[in-house]
Amino acid sequence: MSADDLKRAAAARAAELVTDGMRLGLGTGSTARHFVAVLGEKVRGGLKVVGVPTSEATRQQALAEGVPLTTLDETPELDLTVDGADELDDQLRLIKGGGGAHLREKIVAAASKRMIVIADGTKRVDCLGKFPLPIEVVAFGLGATRLAVARAIEAAGASGELRLRTAAGGEPFITDSGHHILDAHLNRIDAPEALAATLAAVPGVVEHGLFIGLATGAILATDNGLVELGSL
């Protein structure tokens, strides 16, 4: 199977967890797109659900697939979120935000009873950090915030380069919520909980890409088949 076929297999397995009447968080990214596509097929077959998209891209796809949508204002408690990850370890700690949607993704995941991660097996790591950690920040006072973020990273026992994410043309990347992203190239994060806490305390930081205590299970697509972690 190709990598894309494996992702779709993981998405199809996650879709088996969806039952009539569920309120769903719809993730963002290449693997999550497969889930929304499979979900659309089930909806067209008669499945009754509503979804909260975690990005404008997911919202547009869900509408095209015919998946009914709601908001967290209308539906503040969700049954299940299915989303991807840029990295995850065996404790189901994640790095997310490669696509810049981690703020909304975290809000939706926190509103859900369960969060299931679907990803290809290469995203599973022994230690988080090889994938750059996205840190969403407001534009005002960016220089001061950047310095404070660097100090917070050092205080948590990590180190590395902070880079302002740019879009095509070299302009700063702007998230769906209108913020910038600092990508922390740390190589390894030995104390994810400590780093999450120090970053959260920095004024100007809107959200970071460490998802800790949110994922309840994972479905990983590997060359040897699907691997399930945690509780689905």
C-alpha positions as CSV (number, residue, x, y, z in Angstrom):
1,M,0.0,0.0,0.0
2,S,1.1,3.5,-0.7
3,A,1.5,6.1,2.1
4,D,-1.7,7.6,1.0
5,D,-3.5,4.3,1.1
6,L,-2.2,3.7,4.6
7,K,-3.5,7.0,5.8
8,R,-6.9,6.3,4.4
9,A,-6.9,2.9,6.1
10,A,-6.3,4.7,9.4
11,A,-9.0,7.2,8.7
12,A,-11.4,4.4,7.8
13,R,-10.7,2.6,11.1
14,A,-11.3,5.9,13.0
15,A,-14.6,6.3,11.1
16,E,-15.7,3.0,12.5
17,L,-15.8,4.7,15.9
18,V,-18.5,7.2,14.8
19,T,-22.1,6.4,15.5
20,D,-25.4,8.2,14.8
21,G,-25.9,11.4,16.7
22,M,-22.2,12.1,17.5
23,R,-20.8,15.6,17.8
24,L,-17.4,15.5,16.1
25,G,-14.3,17.6,16.0
26,L,-12.8,17.5,12.5
27,G,-9.1,17.8,12.4
28,T,-6.7,19.4,9.9
29,G,-3.9,17.9,7.8
30,S,-3.3,15.2,5.2
31,T,-4.5,12.3,7.3
32,A,-7.5,14.2,8.7
33,R,-8.6,15.0,5.2
34,H,-9.0,11.3,4.6
35,F,-11.2,11.0,7.7
36,V,-13.4,13.9,6.5
37,A,-13.7,12.2,3.1
38,V,-14.7,8.8,4.6
39,L,-17.1,10.6,7.0
40,G,-18.7,12.3,4.0
41,E,-19.3,8.9,2.4
42,K,-21.0,7.7,5.6
43,V,-23.1,10.9,5.9
44,R,-24.3,10.5,2.3
45,G,-25.2,6.9,3.2
46,G,-27.5,8.1,6.0
47,L,-25.2,8.7,9.1
48,K,-26.4,11.6,11.2
49,V,-23.6,13.6,12.8
50,V,-22.5,17.2,13.2
51,G,-18.9,18.4,13.0
52,V,-16.8,21.3,14.3
53,P,-13.9,22.0,11.8
54,T,-10.5,23.0,13.2
55,S,-9.5,25.1,10.2
56,E,-11.0,27.0,7.3
57,A,-9.6,24.3,4.9
58,T,-11.4,21.6,6.9
59,R,-14.6,23.6,6.9
60,Q,-14.5,23.9,3.2
61,Q,-13.8,20.2,2.7
62,A,-16.6,19.2,5.1
63,L,-19.1,21.4,3.3
64,A,-18.1,19.9,0.0
65,E,-18.5,16.4,1.4
66,G,-22.0,17.2,2.8
67,V,-21.0,16.9,6.4
68,P,-23.3,19.1,8.6
69,L,-21.4,21.6,10.6
70,T,-21.9,23.4,13.9
71,T,-19.7,25.6,16.2
72,L,-18.5,25.4,19.7
73,D,-20.8,28.2,20.6
74,E,-23.8,26.2,19.4
75,T,-22.4,22.8,20.5
76,P,-19.8,23.4,23.3
77,E,-19.3,19.7,24.2
78,L,-18.2,17.1,21.6
79,D,-18.1,13.3,21.7
80,L,-15.0,12.7,19.6
81,T,-12.3,14.5,17.8
82,V,-10.3,12.8,15.1
83,D,-7.1,14.6,14.1
84,G,-3.6,14.0,12.9
85,A,-0.2,14.7,14.5
86,D,3.2,15.8,13.4
87,E,4.8,13.7,16.2
88,L,3.5,11.5,19.0
89,D,5.2,9.4,21.6
90,D,4.0,6.2,23.5
91,Q,2.4,8.4,26.2
92,L,0.2,10.0,23.5
93,R,1.9,13.3,23.9
94,L,1.8,15.2,20.6
95,I,3.4,18.0,18.6
96,K,0.8,19.6,16.3
97,G,0.7,22.7,14.3
98,G,2.7,22.0,11.1
99,G,-0.3,23.4,9.2
100,G,-0.7,26.3,11.6
101,A,-4.1,25.2,13.0
102,H,-3.0,24.0,16.5
103,L,-4.9,26.8,18.4
104,R,-8.3,25.8,17.0
105,E,-7.3,22.1,17.1
106,K,-6.5,22.3,20.8
107,I,-9.7,24.2,21.6
108,V,-11.7,21.5,19.8
109,A,-9.8,18.6,21.4
110,A,-10.2,20.1,24.9
111,A,-14.0,20.3,24.3
112,S,-14.2,16.6,23.3
113,K,-14.7,13.5,25.5
114,R,-12.2,11.6,23.4
115,M,-9.4,12.6,20.9
116,I,-8.2,9.9,18.5
117,V,-5.0,10.6,16.5
118,I,-4.6,9.1,13.0
119,A,-1.2,9.3,11.5
120,D,1.3,7.3,9.5
121,G,3.7,5.2,11.6
122,T,6.7,7.5,10.9
123,K,5.2,10.1,13.2
124,R,5.7,7.9,16.3
125,V,8.9,8.8,18.2
126,D,10.7,7.9,21.4
127,C,11.3,11.6,22.2
128,L,9.4,14.6,20.9
129,G,11.2,17.5,19.3
130,K,12.6,16.6,15.9
131,F,9.6,18.2,14.4
132,P,9.8,22.0,15.0
133,L,7.4,23.1,17.8
134,P,4.9,25.7,16.6
135,I,4.3,28.6,19.0
136,E,1.5,30.9,18.0
137,V,2.0,34.5,19.1
138,V,0.4,37.9,18.6
139,A,2.1,40.4,16.3
140,F,2.3,43.1,18.9
141,G,5.6,43.1,20.8
142,L,6.9,40.2,18.7
143,G,10.6,41.0,19.5
144,A,9.9,40.9,23.3
145,T,7.7,37.8,23.0
146,R,10.4,36.0,21.0
147,L,13.0,36.8,23.7
148,A,10.7,35.6,26.5
149,V,9.9,32.4,24.6
150,A,13.6,31.7,24.2
151,R,14.1,32.1,27.9
152,A,11.1,29.9,28.7
153,I,12.5,27.2,26.4
154,E,15.9,27.4,28.2
155,A,14.2,27.3,31.6
156,A,12.5,24.0,30.6
157,G,15.8,22.4,29.8
158,A,15.6,22.7,26.0
159,S,17.5,24.7,23.4
160,G,17.4,25.5,19.8
161,E,16.7,28.1,17.1
162,L,13.4,30.1,16.9
163,R,12.3,31.0,13.4
164,L,9.4,33.1,12.4
165,R,7.3,31.1,10.0
166,T,6.9,32.7,6.6
167,A,4.5,32.1,3.7
168,A,5.1,32.1,0.0
169,G,6.8,35.4,-0.9
170,G,8.6,35.7,2.4
171,E,5.8,37.4,4.3
172,P,5.0,36.2,7.8
173,F,2.6,33.3,7.9
174,I,-0.8,34.3,9.3
175,T,-2.9,31.7,11.1
176,D,-6.7,31.5,10.6
177,S,-7.0,33.5,13.9
178,G,-4.7,36.3,12.6
179,H,-1.5,35.4,14.5
180,H,2.1,34.7,13.7
181,I,4.0,31.4,14.5
182,L,7.5,31.0,15.9
183,D,8.8,27.5,15.1
184,A,11.2,26.2,17.8
185,H,13.8,23.8,16.3
186,L,14.7,22.0,19.5
187,N,15.7,18.5,18.2
188,R,14.5,16.9,21.5
189,I,12.1,17.8,24.3
190,D,13.0,15.9,27.4
191,A,10.4,17.5,29.6
192,P,7.3,18.2,27.5
193,E,5.1,19.0,30.5
194,A,7.6,21.6,31.9
195,L,8.0,23.2,28.5
196,A,4.2,23.4,28.0
197,A,3.8,25.1,31.3
198,T,6.6,27.7,30.8
199,L,5.4,28.6,27.3
200,A,1.8,29.0,28.5
201,A,3.0,31.6,31.0
202,V,4.6,33.9,28.4
203,P,2.6,37.0,27.6
204,G,2.0,37.2,23.9
205,V,2.0,33.4,23.4
206,V,-1.5,32.5,22.3
207,E,-1.0,28.7,22.2
208,H,1.8,26.1,21.6
209,G,1.8,22.9,19.7
210,L,2.4,20.5,22.6
211,F,-0.8,18.5,23.2
212,I,-0.5,16.8,26.5
213,G,-3.3,14.8,28.2
214,L,-5.7,15.4,25.3
215,A,-5.3,12.3,23.0
216,T,-6.9,9.2,24.4
217,G,-5.9,6.9,21.6
218,A,-4.1,6.7,18.3
219,I,-4.4,4.7,15.0
220,L,-1.1,4.5,13.2
221,A,-0.8,3.3,9.6
222,T,2.4,1.2,9.2
223,D,3.8,-1.0,6.4
224,N,2.8,-4.0,8.6
225,G,-0.8,-2.7,9.1
226,L,-2.6,-0.6,11.6
227,V,-1.2,-0.1,15.1
228,E,-3.5,1.1,17.9
229,L,-2.3,2.9,21.0
230,G,-4.2,3.9,24.1
231,S,-8.0,3.6,24.2
232,L,-10.1,4.0,21.2
